[in-house]
Amino acid sequence: KNLGMTFIEYLNNVRLFHAVDEILYTEKNIGSFKEVINRFYTVTNATTIKESDMPIKQALNKEFKITGNNKKPQILIYHTHSMEDFSNTTKDEDTTIIGVGNRLAQILREQFGYNVIHDKTKYDIVNGKLDRHEAYTQSKAGVKKQLKKYPSISLILDIHRDGVNDGTRLVTEINGKKTAQIMFFNGMSRFKLSGDIDYLKNPYRFENLALGLQMKVNAECYYPGFTRRNYVNAYEYNLSLGKQCMLIEVGAQTNTYQEAKNAAEPLAVLIKKVLGE
């Protein structure tokens, strides 16, 4: 309280949590491609990831940056599945995944000075009813409109929450707060048996994977236990919308919305460290 700085500013300037366990991964100590996949990734049986998709040295050294200044929009937050809720969600929209987006946008704006657009469109509502079959198609069209309107946007974040078994609790503790664990999600646009999905081409597959890897290894250094294994599945999940595009699962339906919103704080710090420094 006497430091004259906010909690987020404090997190951004010191490395305190789990100091004994901190590991700063570099190309010298992270290991081979196979070791990286075994240590940090879950790859579903529907797809494959190859060393040529994500050469480790190139992925770690790939430069990512939130461009421009805050006179124009720099970051877009949206929710393909806007109706995802938590164990104690009420009728208040701020207690759903949209509330997590609200909190993340607030931190990125107020603490780090970014110009953030938070799109709260309910892409998974069709004719007044929940319908997720066309949600990715609808959200892709919506994001394209935002990018056309605001071409200065250089970071696109699709914020979700996961669905897990009822007995699973994805919780850690950061600075004394119960905090939902998060997961970086990658789509390969590839089936394991039939190969690349022609109608879901993604020219930014390497960039998507490299950004996810950098976010993961920074999380392992600064917030051990905060992130789950990066998840790799077959489809594209709108990750072809840009080179700096992430789908992030924040907690699950068994988390409270307070735990999920608490996760926005370290997530914002990681975004700043990977794309802002």
C-alpha positions as CSV (number, residue, x, y, z in Angstrom):
1,K,0.0,0.0,0.0
2,N,2.9,2.3,0.5
3,L,4.7,1.6,-2.7
4,G,2.7,4.2,-4.7
5,M,1.8,1.7,-7.5
6,T,-1.1,-0.5,-8.4
7,F,-1.0,-4.3,-7.9
8,I,-0.7,-4.8,-11.7
9,E,2.2,-2.3,-11.9
10,Y,3.8,-4.2,-9.1
11,L,3.4,-7.5,-10.9
12,N,4.9,-6.0,-14.0
13,N,8.0,-4.8,-12.3
14,V,8.9,-7.7,-10.0
15,R,9.1,-11.5,-10.1
16,L,8.1,-12.6,-6.7
17,F,5.7,-15.5,-6.9
18,H,7.2,-19.0,-6.5
19,A,10.7,-17.6,-6.9
20,V,12.3,-20.9,-6.2
21,D,10.4,-22.6,-9.0
22,E,11.0,-20.0,-11.7
23,I,12.4,-21.3,-14.9
24,L,13.3,-19.0,-17.8
25,Y,13.1,-21.2,-20.9
26,T,15.4,-20.3,-23.8
27,E,16.4,-22.2,-26.9
28,K,19.4,-23.5,-24.9
29,N,17.4,-25.2,-22.1
30,I,13.9,-25.8,-23.4
31,G,14.9,-29.1,-25.2
32,S,13.9,-30.7,-28.4
33,F,10.6,-30.3,-30.3
34,K,9.5,-33.7,-28.9
35,E,10.4,-32.7,-25.4
36,V,8.5,-29.4,-25.7
37,I,5.4,-31.2,-26.9
38,N,5.6,-33.8,-24.2
39,R,6.2,-31.2,-21.5
40,F,3.8,-28.4,-22.5
41,Y,1.1,-29.7,-24.9
42,T,-2.0,-31.8,-25.2
43,V,-2.5,-32.9,-28.8
44,T,-5.8,-34.6,-29.5
45,N,-6.1,-37.8,-31.5
46,A,-7.9,-35.8,-34.3
47,T,-4.8,-34.0,-35.4
48,T,-1.0,-33.8,-35.6
49,I,1.6,-31.2,-34.9
50,K,5.0,-31.5,-36.7
51,E,8.4,-30.0,-36.0
52,S,8.1,-28.1,-39.3
53,D,4.9,-26.4,-38.0
54,M,6.7,-24.9,-35.0
55,P,10.6,-25.1,-35.1
56,I,11.4,-24.3,-31.5
57,K,14.3,-21.9,-32.1
58,Q,12.3,-19.8,-34.6
59,A,9.2,-19.9,-32.4
60,L,11.0,-18.6,-29.3
61,N,12.7,-15.9,-31.3
62,K,9.7,-14.8,-33.3
63,E,9.0,-11.1,-32.4
64,F,5.4,-10.2,-31.4
65,K,4.3,-6.7,-30.7
66,I,1.2,-4.6,-30.1
67,T,1.7,-1.9,-32.6
68,G,0.7,1.7,-32.8
69,N,-0.3,4.0,-30.0
70,N,-3.5,4.2,-28.0
71,K,-5.0,7.0,-30.2
72,K,-6.4,4.1,-32.3
73,P,-7.7,0.6,-31.3
74,Q,-4.8,-1.9,-30.8
75,I,-6.5,-4.9,-29.2
76,L,-9.8,-6.7,-29.9
77,I,-11.4,-8.9,-27.3
78,Y,-14.4,-10.9,-28.3
79,H,-16.3,-14.1,-27.3
80,T,-17.3,-16.7,-29.9
81,H,-19.2,-18.4,-27.0
82,S,-20.5,-15.3,-25.2
83,M,-23.0,-17.2,-23.1
84,E,-20.5,-19.4,-21.3
85,D,-21.1,-19.1,-17.6
86,F,-19.6,-20.1,-14.2
87,S,-20.7,-22.0,-11.1
88,N,-22.2,-18.9,-9.5
89,T,-23.2,-16.9,-12.5
90,T,-26.3,-14.7,-12.1
91,K,-28.5,-12.8,-14.5
92,D,-25.8,-10.1,-14.6
93,E,-23.8,-10.3,-17.8
94,D,-20.7,-9.3,-15.9
95,T,-20.7,-12.7,-14.1
96,T,-20.3,-14.6,-17.4
97,I,-17.3,-14.9,-19.7
98,I,-18.1,-11.4,-20.9
99,G,-17.2,-10.2,-17.4
100,V,-13.8,-11.8,-17.8
101,G,-13.4,-9.8,-21.0
102,N,-14.5,-6.7,-19.2
103,R,-11.9,-7.2,-16.5
104,L,-9.1,-8.0,-19.0
105,A,-10.0,-4.9,-21.1
106,Q,-10.0,-2.7,-18.0
107,I,-6.5,-3.8,-17.0
108,L,-5.1,-3.5,-20.5
109,R,-6.5,0.0,-20.8
110,E,-6.0,1.4,-17.3
111,Q,-2.8,-0.2,-16.2
112,F,-0.9,-0.6,-19.5
113,G,-2.4,2.1,-21.6
114,Y,-3.7,0.1,-24.6
115,N,-6.7,1.1,-26.7
116,V,-9.0,-2.0,-26.4
117,I,-12.2,-2.8,-28.2
118,H,-14.4,-5.3,-26.3
119,D,-16.9,-6.8,-28.7
120,K,-19.8,-8.2,-26.5
121,T,-21.8,-9.5,-29.5
122,K,-23.6,-12.8,-28.6
123,Y,-22.4,-14.8,-31.6
124,D,-23.8,-18.0,-30.1
125,I,-27.4,-16.8,-30.0
126,V,-29.6,-17.5,-33.1
127,N,-33.2,-16.4,-33.2
128,G,-33.1,-15.8,-29.5
129,K,-31.8,-19.3,-28.6
130,L,-28.4,-20.7,-27.7
131,D,-26.9,-22.2,-30.9
132,R,-23.2,-22.9,-31.1
133,H,-23.2,-24.7,-34.5
134,E,-22.6,-21.5,-36.4
135,A,-20.9,-19.4,-33.7
136,Y,-17.4,-19.5,-35.2
137,T,-18.8,-18.5,-38.6
138,Q,-20.7,-15.7,-37.1
139,S,-17.9,-14.5,-34.9
140,K,-15.5,-14.6,-37.8
141,A,-17.8,-12.3,-39.8
142,G,-18.1,-10.0,-36.8
143,V,-14.3,-9.8,-36.2
144,K,-13.7,-9.1,-39.9
145,K,-16.1,-6.1,-39.6
146,Q,-14.2,-4.8,-36.6
147,L,-10.8,-5.2,-38.4
148,K,-12.2,-3.4,-41.4
149,K,-13.4,-0.6,-39.2
150,Y,-10.3,-0.5,-37.1
151,P,-7.3,-1.7,-39.2
152,S,-5.0,-0.5,-36.4
153,I,-5.9,-3.6,-34.3
154,S,-2.8,-5.9,-34.0
155,L,-3.9,-8.4,-31.3
156,I,-7.1,-10.4,-31.4
157,L,-8.3,-12.4,-28.3
158,D,-11.1,-14.9,-28.3
159,I,-11.9,-15.4,-24.6
160,H,-13.7,-18.6,-23.6
161,R,-14.1,-20.8,-20.6
162,D,-13.6,-24.6,-20.8
163,G,-16.0,-27.4,-20.1
164,V,-14.7,-30.1,-17.7
165,N,-16.0,-32.9,-15.5
166,D,-18.0,-31.7,-12.6
167,G,-15.4,-32.8,-10.1
168,T,-12.6,-30.9,-11.7
169,R,-11.5,-27.6,-10.3
170,L,-9.0,-25.5,-12.3
171,V,-7.8,-23.3,-9.5
172,T,-4.4,-21.9,-8.4
173,E,-3.5,-19.1,-6.0
174,I,-1.8,-15.9,-7.0
175,N,-1.1,-13.2,-4.5
176,G,-3.4,-14.8,-2.0
177,K,-6.3,-14.9,-4.5
178,K,-8.1,-18.0,-5.8
179,T,-7.4,-17.8,-9.5
180,A,-8.8,-19.9,-12.4
181,Q,-6.2,-21.6,-14.5
182,I,-6.0,-20.7,-18.2
183,M,-5.2,-22.6,-21.4
184,F,-3.9,-21.5,-24.7
185,F,-5.7,-23.2,-27.5
186,N,-4.3,-23.9,-31.0
187,G,-6.0,-25.2,-34.1
188,M,-4.0,-27.0,-36.8
189,S,-6.5,-26.9,-39.7
190,R,-5.4,-30.5,-40.1
191,F,-6.9,-34.0,-39.6
192,K,-4.5,-36.7,-38.5
193,L,-5.7,-39.2,-41.2
194,S,-6.6,-37.0,-44.1
195,G,-4.2,-34.1,-43.7
196,D,-4.7,-30.3,-44.1
197,I,-8.3,-29.1,-44.2
198,D,-8.5,-27.2,-47.5
199,Y,-11.6,-25.2,-46.6
200,L,-10.0,-24.0,-43.3
201,K,-6.6,-22.8,-44.5
202,N,-4.6,-20.8,-42.0
203,P,-1.6,-18.9,-43.4
204,Y,-0.7,-17.9,-39.8
205,R,-0.4,-21.4,-38.3
206,F,3.3,-20.9,-37.3
207,E,2.7,-17.5,-35.8
208,N,-0.3,-18.8,-33.8
209,L,1.8,-21.7,-32.5
210,A,4.8,-19.5,-31.7
211,L,2.7,-17.0,-29.8
212,G,1.1,-19.7,-27.8
213,L,4.5,-21.2,-26.9
214,Q,5.9,-17.8,-25.9
215,M,2.9,-17.1,-23.7
216,K,3.2,-20.6,-22.1
217,V,6.9,-20.4,-21.3
218,N,6.6,-16.9,-19.9
219,A,3.7,-18.2,-17.7
220,E,5.9,-21.1,-16.5
221,C,8.5,-18.5,-15.4
222,Y,6.3,-15.8,-13.8
223,Y,3.3,-17.8,-12.7
224,P,4.0,-21.5,-12.3
225,G,0.8,-23.4,-12.1
226,F,-1.3,-20.7,-13.7
227,T,-1.5,-22.3,-17.1
228,R,-2.6,-25.7,-18.2
229,R,-1.0,-27.5,-21.1
230,N,-1.4,-25.8,-24.4
231,Y,-4.2,-27.6,-26.3
232,V,-4.0,-28.5,-30.0
233,N,-7.0,-29.6,-32.0
234,A,-7.9,-30.2,-35.6
235,Y,-9.9,-27.2,-36.7
236,E,-9.1,-23.5,-37.4
237,Y,-11.1,-21.7,-34.7
238,N,-10.8,-18.3,-36.4
239,L,-7.1,-18.2,-35.7
240,S,-6.5,-17.3,-39.4
241,L,-7.8,-13.8,-38.7
242,G,-4.3,-12.5,-37.9
243,K,-0.7,-13.3,-37.0
244,Q,-1.3,-12.2,-33.4
245,C,-4.4,-14.1,-32.7
246,M,-5.2,-16.2,-29.6
247,L,-8.0,-18.4,-28.3
248,I,-7.7,-18.5,-24.5
249,E,-9.8,-20.7,-22.1
250,V,-10.2,-19.1,-18.7
251,G,-11.2,-21.6,-16.1
252,A,-14.3,-23.8,-16.6
253,Q,-17.9,-24.1,-15.6
254,T,-16.8,-25.3,-12.2
255,N,-15.0,-22.1,-11.4
256,T,-16.6,-19.1,-9.8
257,Y,-16.8,-16.0,-11.9
258,Q,-14.6,-14.2,-9.3
259,E,-11.8,-16.8,-9.9
260,A,-12.1,-16.4,-13.6
261,K,-12.0,-12.6,-13.4
262,N,-8.9,-12.8,-11.1
263,A,-7.2,-14.7,-13.9
264,A,-7.4,-11.5,-16.1
265,E,-4.7,-9.9,-13.9
266,P,-1.8,-12.3,-14.6
267,L,-3.0,-12.8,-18.1
268,A,-2.8,-9.1,-18.8
269,V,0.8,-9.1,-17.4
270,L,1.8,-12.0,-19.7
271,I,0.3,-10.2,-22.7
272,K,2.3,-7.1,-21.8
273,K,5.5,-9.1,-21.3
274,V,5.3,-11.1,-24.6
275,L,3.8,-8.4,-26.9
276,G,4.6,-5.1,-25.1
277,E,8.2,-5.5,-24.0
